[in-house]
Amino acid sequence: MDATLQQRIEQLIGSSPVVVFMKGNKLMPQCGFSNNVVQILHALGVPFETFDVLTDAEIRQGIKEFSDWPTIPQVYVKGEFLGGSDILIEMYNSGELREKLEVALAS
């Protein structure tokens, strides 16, 4: 990955405490996995920003390389990669996600 793309991704991740790289946006998710993540974050009442990877092929591929995670959506909390849809569902069901977000957003 070139330095310019890496810098763009880092800026996007740093633009908000919770950032979701997804297909579509929080108002109109374009796939079921992205919709799952949006619904979980809404259910927790967490403010978050999204980046629609369908609008930028370079970011769409680059974020997978950046996180070493092959799928979209990808969720970042305070700059840390949390995971994708399946991981968020597991963390939400166990209560771990609420706890992690409360701690991250309080600091």
MARLUMVO-163375 format. One line per field, with one value per residue (C-alpha): x, y, z. Coordinates in Angstrom, 2 decimals, always signed. Example, Ala and Ser with C-alpha at 12.3 -4.5 7.8 and 13.67 -1.06 7.14 Angstrom:
BEGIN
c1 = c(+12.30|+13.67) $
c2 = c(-4.50|-1.06) $
c3 = c(+7.80|+7.14) $
This chain:
BEGIN
c1 = c(+0.00|+1.39|+1.90|-0.80|-3.49|-2.34|-2.51|-6.05|-7.20|-5.59|-7.31|-10.68|-10.19|-9.19|-12.11|-14.50|-14.30|-16.32|-15.88|-17.49|-16.15|-19.19|-21.20|-23.59|-24.01|-25.80|-28.98|-28.95|-26.77|-26.17|-25.64|-26.98|-23.67|-23.31|-26.93|-26.25|-23.44|-25.55|-28.46|-26.18|-24.60|-28.02|-29.35|-26.47|-27.10|-23.51|-22.65|-20.64|-19.51|-19.48|-17.44|-19.08|-16.44|-18.60|-17.71|-13.93|-12.35|-8.91|-10.21|-12.35|-9.28|-6.87|-8.84|-8.69|-4.91|-4.63|-6.51|-5.42|-9.13|-10.63|-14.24|-16.41|-17.83|-14.97|-15.45|-12.82|-13.14|-10.69|-8.39|-8.42|-9.80|-12.61|-13.83|-16.62|-20.27|-19.88|-17.51|-19.77|-22.79|-20.88|-19.62|-23.08|-24.76|-22.20|-22.40|-18.72|-19.39|-21.42|-18.71|-15.88|-17.68|-18.58|-14.95|-13.59|-16.06|-15.63|-11.90) $
c2 = c(+0.00|+3.39|+6.06|+8.36|+5.68|+4.69|+8.32|+8.70|+5.60|+6.80|+10.19|+8.51|+6.27|+9.28|+11.42|+10.08|+7.91|+5.20|+4.71|+2.01|+1.19|-0.33|-0.77|+2.16|+4.47|+4.51|+5.85|+3.31|+0.22|-1.65|-5.14|-7.22|-7.35|-3.57|-3.24|-5.55|-3.28|-0.13|-1.67|-2.76|+0.67|+2.36|-0.04|+0.96|+4.65|+5.16|+8.07|+6.86|+7.86|+5.71|+5.55|+4.02|+1.79|+1.46|+5.07|+4.52|+1.33|+2.32|+2.61|-0.51|-2.61|-0.62|-0.97|-4.76|-4.59|-1.95|-4.07|-7.44|-8.33|-9.61|-8.44|-5.34|-3.91|-3.00|-1.16|+1.04|+2.42|+5.14|+4.09|+0.40|-2.22|-4.04|-6.43|-7.03|-7.96|-11.42|-10.17|-7.22|-9.52|-11.80|-8.85|-7.28|-10.51|-11.03|-7.41|-6.90|-4.37|-2.02|-2.14|-1.56|+1.37|+2.98|+2.85|+4.07|+6.93|+8.06|+8.62) $
c3 = c(+0.00|-0.89|+1.75|+0.36|+0.62|+4.09|+5.19|+3.74|+5.64|+8.87|+8.49|+7.95|+10.99|+13.08|+11.91|+14.57|+17.70|+15.91|+12.16|+10.02|+6.57|+4.90|+1.74|+1.70|+4.66|+8.00|+6.39|+3.57|+4.09|+0.84|+2.27|+5.13|+7.01|+6.91|+8.02|+11.00|+12.19|+11.75|+13.68|+16.55|+16.89|+16.72|+19.37|+21.65|+20.96|+19.87|+17.58|+14.59|+11.13|+8.03|+4.86|+1.80|+0.22|-2.91|-3.74|-3.63|-4.97|-3.65|-0.07|-0.51|-1.27|+0.88|+4.11|+3.79|+3.50|+6.25|+8.80|+7.44|+7.40|+4.12|+4.44|+4.72|+6.99|+9.29|+12.57|+14.23|+17.75|+18.78|+15.94|+16.90|+14.51|+16.30|+13.61|+11.17|+11.37|+12.96|+15.65|+16.47|+16.75|+19.16|+21.22|+21.30|+22.43|+25.22|+26.42|+25.66|+22.89|+25.10|+27.75|+25.27|+23.64|+26.97|+28.09|+24.73|+24.40|+28.00|+27.60) $
